[in-house]
Amino acid sequence: MRWVIAIVALLIGYQLTFDALPTVLNFFNVTADKSTQNIITIFSSLIFAIIFFIITPYIFRRMVYYVDSVNIRFQKTPAQDIVVCIVGLVSGLILANLLTIPLVKIPFIGSYLPVVANVLLGYLGLMIAWRKRDELAILLALNKNRSTSKNAQMAAIKVLDTSVIIDGRIADICSTGIIEGTIGIPIFVLQELQYIADSADALRRNRGRRGLDVLNRMQKELGTQVKIFERDYPDITEVDSKLISLAQDLNATIITNDYNLNKVCRVQSVEVLNINELANSVKPVVLPGEEMSVLIIKDGKENSQGIGYLDDGTMIVVEGGRKFINEAVKVVVTSVLQTAAGRMIFTKLSEKAS
């Protein structure tokens, strides 16, 4: 094979030198007879052949390596992304050929300009399509909801952060069908989950593995449309900042449990759904004056207070309930305090209990 490549290089070198030598000599105002030109042509051809004979093994090794790499990458890349990249490549090639039509007549370099333009603009089109593949896929209606508009499709994307995946309630919410559209998992969130799952600390390791199990359940058991977004932001270090940038680029909604991230999203006009707020909003409404039964399990901050909980975890503060610890008593609701962390119900002992 090395000899075949060397012979091909010899012929290519001969043809290139034969075509370019007269122009080069005229450009530098140098004269040479026919025999001298033949010697230069043969010498250049031999140099071409020797160079390619030497570097052929290296070229073949690199070709095999890159072919294997491309094959592995294609196996991991969704067909949708491949189609988008092909569209970008073809668009770049079409643009290159249109731009170089009037440049072909330029002496000497005119015949080479289309080749250079095709390589540069083809590569540029491919890279732009790859980096913008998520938006272009939606623009080209390559996802399942072909009949909806671009903005509606983009708004249908829900991006999860690490906290909400580890929490696990998102899987139960998805099973109800109230969350529509694509569930997006950024690659940097997946990497953070893997990092937590590999932690030396047992608690963190269990949390990370729980998050991975939740994702697996959402994909396989619930049939939720889960898409991994491979876009990263190397110039941004914080995962939350990357998440906000991705949501802005995709016009997506962030689903989180993080109170601070929730506030930052609202400041930056990014749609956000806080699972804790959702959980609080569906809890039963309790009005002042209502009577309920509660098991007091511990004392409160004030001397006479007792603390109990509803089945959904809502804290109940009972005035004068300290002496009834480990007892179920009747109480009357006096007020309800709603906070970002949850809901607190303040009560007093019912006359029947006291």
N, C-alpha and C positions, 0 to 999 in steps of 0.2 A: 504493500500500500504506500510506503514511503516513496518508492521509486515512481509509482504512478503520479503521486502528488508532485514530485520533483519534475517530471516530464511536463505535466500540465503547467506548472509554474514557469518552466523554461519557455513554453510556447506563449504564455501570457506576457512574460517579460520581453520576449522578442517582438511581439506585436505592439506593445506599449512603447518600447524604445523606437521601433521603426516608425510609428506614427508621430511621436512627440519630438524626436531628435531634430528634424529639420526646423521645426518651429522654435525650439530652444536655441539652436545655433543662430538663427536669424535674429532672435530677440537680443542675444548678447553680441551680435555683429561678428560672429566667428565663422570662418570658412573652413571647410573640410572636404576632401575629395571623397569619391564613392568608396574606395577601399577603407579609408579611415572610419567612415560612418559604419561600414559593415563590421569592422573590428569592435567599435564601441557597442554596436547592437548585440553582437555575439557575447561580448564580455558582460554586458548588463543582463543578458538572458541567463548566463551561467551563474551570476550572483543571485538572481531570483531563484534558480533551481537549488543552489547550495543552501540558501537561507531557509527555504521551505522544507528541504530534506532534513535540516537540523531541528527545526521547530515542529515538524509534523507530529511526533509522539506527544509533545506537550499540548498541542492543539487538540489532539484526539482525546487525551485525558480530560482536558477542560470541557470538551464537548460532551463527553459521557457524563461528567459531573453535572453540567448544567441541564442536560436532558433529563437526568434522574431528578434533579431539583424541581424542574418545571413539571414533571410528571406527578411528583408528590404534592406540589402546590395545587395543581389542577384537581387532584383527587379531593383535596380539602376545600377547594373553592366552589361555592354554589354556581350552578349553571347560569343563574341570573346575572351574576357578576361577570362571568366569562362573556356572555352576550353583550353586556354593556361595554366591556373593554374592546371587543371586536368592533362595535359601532364607533367607538372613539378612534381606534386605529384607522378604520376605513375613512372616517371623516377627515382625519389628518392627511391621509394620502390623497384624497380628492382635492383638498385645499392646496396641497403642495403642487400637484400637477396643474391646477388652474393658475397658480401664481407664477409658475416657471415657463408657461407658454411663450410669453414675449421675450424671455431671457435666453432661449435656446440659440438665437442668432448671434449672441455675443461671441466674438472670435476666441478660440483656444479653450476658454473655460465654459462656454455655453453648453457643451454636451455633458459636462459633469455636474452642472447646477441642479438639474432635476433629481439626480441621484442623491446629492447632499440634502436637498429640500425634502425629498421623500423620507429620508432617514430621520431628519430632525423633526419635521412636523408630524410624521407618523408616531415617533416616540412621544412627542408632546401630547398628541391626541390620546394616546394610550394611557399616559400618566394622569392626565386630567380626568379621563373616564374612570380610572381606578380610584382616585382620591374622592371623586364625587359620585361613586357608584350607587350609593344609597338614594341620593336625590334623583339621579338619572334613571334608576330602576323604576322609581315612582312616576317620573315624567313620561317614561316610555310604556307605562302601564304593564309592567312585567309581573306585578304581584297579582294575587288572586282577585282583588276587588277592582277589576278593570273598568267597571261602569262608574265608579265614583271619581270625583275631581281630584286634582293633585293635592290641594290643600286639605281636603277631607281625608285623603289617604295618609298624608304626613301627620295630621293631627291624630290619626288612629294609632300611631306608634306610642307605646308606653315603655319608658326606659326605667329599669329597676336599679336601685343603688344597693350597696352591700348590706346595709342594716335591714332592709325590708326582705331580702332573700333569706338571711339568717333567721329572722323573726318567723317566717314560715306561713303566716296567715294569708299571704298573697296567693298561695296555692289554693287555699279554701275559697278565697274570694273568686278566683278564676273559675273554680268548679261550678260556681253559681251562674256563670255566663254573663254577669253584669259588666265585666270589663271586655270591651270589644277591640278588635284590631290586633296588631302585632305586638308581642312582648319583646322588647329589645334588651339584650344583655351586652353592655360594652365589654370589649376585650380586657380593658384595664380593671373592671370590676371582677371579671372572672379570674384574672391574675391575682387580685387581692384576696379573693376567696381561697384560691389555691395556696397562697402564702399563709393565710390563717390556718388552713387545714394541715399544713406542714409544720406548724408551730411546735416548739418544745413544751409549751404550757398545755396541760391536758384540757383545761377549760376552753381555751382559744381553739385548740385542735378540734374539739367536739363541735364548737360553734361553726367552724369552717366546713366540717364534713356535713353538718346538718344543712348548711346552705347549698352545698353541692347535691345533696339528696333531694332537696326541695326542687331544684332546677330539673333534676332527672325525672322527678314525679310529674312536674308540669309538662315536660316534653312527651313522656311515654304514657302515663296513666290518664292524664286529663286531656291530652290531645291539643293543648294550647299551642298556637303558632309562636314559637320562640325563635328569634333570630339573633345570632351573635354578630355584633357590629365590630369589625376589626379596626376601625379608625381609632388612632391614638393621637395624642397631642404631646409630642416630646418636649416642647418648650414649657409645658405646664406640669408642675410637680404634684399638686394636690389632686386626689381622685375626685373630690366634690367639684372642683373647678373644671376638671375635664368633663365631668358629667353635665354640668351646666352648658359648657361650650357645645357638646354633642347635641343636647336638647335644642339649643338655639339653631344649630345648623340643620337639624331635621324637623324643626317645628314640632317637637315631640313633648309629651307630658312625662315628668319625673314622678315616680312613685317611691316614697321614702317613709321612714319612721323618724328620721333625724330632724329634731326641732330647728336647729340652726340652719341646716340646709333648706328646710321649708321656708324660713324667713328670707334667706339669700335669694332663693328662686323668685319669691314674690317681689323683691326689690328689683331684680333684673328682668321682670315681666316674663318669667318662664312658668308655664302651667305646671302645677304640682298637686299631687294627691297624697295627703298624709294619712296613712293607715290608722294611726291613733285617732285622728279627727273623725275618720269614717266610723271607727268603732264607737266613739262617743256619740256620734249623731244617731246611731241606731239603737242606743240603749233606751230602755223604757223611760218615759217622761214621769218625773215625780214632782208633784205640786205641793206647796206649803199647805199644811192642814191635813194631808193624807196620813193614814195610820198604817204601820207595817210592823212586822215582827223581825227582830234581829238578834243574832247571837253575839254577845259582847265577849271578845277574846283577849283584850288587853286594855291597859289604862292609856289615857291620852296625855297631851302636853299639860293641860290644866289639871289641877288637883282632883276635880270631881268628874272629869270626863272619862268615858269608856269608848272603845273603838270596836266597830264591827264591820263586816263587808257583805255586800250583796253577792249573788252567784256570779255576776259579770265582773267582779273585782272592785266595784265602786265602794269607796271608803265612807262609812257612816260614823259621824261623831255624835255621841249621846251625852248630853248634859246630865250630870248626876248619875251616870251609869257605871262609875268605877266600882261600886259595891256589888254590882251584879255580874262581875267577870265570870265567864264560863256558864252564863245563864242566858236563855232566850227570853227577851222582854218585849212588850208592846211599846212602840215609840210613835211620836207625832212629828212630822217634818215641819221644821221652822223655816229653813232656807236651803237653797242649793247654790253651790259655788262651782262654776265651770272654769277650768284652767286648761292650758295647753297640755299639761301632763295628764289630765283626766278630770273627773268630777268628784266633788265632795258633797255629801248630804249632811246637814246639821239638823239634829233632832233633839227632842226632850222626851222624858219618860211620860208615857200615857198615864192618865189619872188611874186607869185600871191597874197599871203596873206599880204605881207608887202607892 
